[in-house]
Amino acid sequence: MPRRAYTVHYHDHQHIEHEVCAFADDSYDARLVAIEMDKYLKDHPHAIDKISLKQ
């Protein structure tokens, strides 16, 4: 199964919205990839608001 593009949305401590694009097999993998790629998410994985599949 080919990896698909997901957008991981989160808010930082100043309530500014950020997006991380992650190529993954499913949304759970996208979450893990985004946490690995983004320093803020490494420290605050609970900040993720939603994960959407890019069309």
Order of alpha helices (4+ residues) and beta strands (2+ residues): beta-beta-alpha-alpha-beta
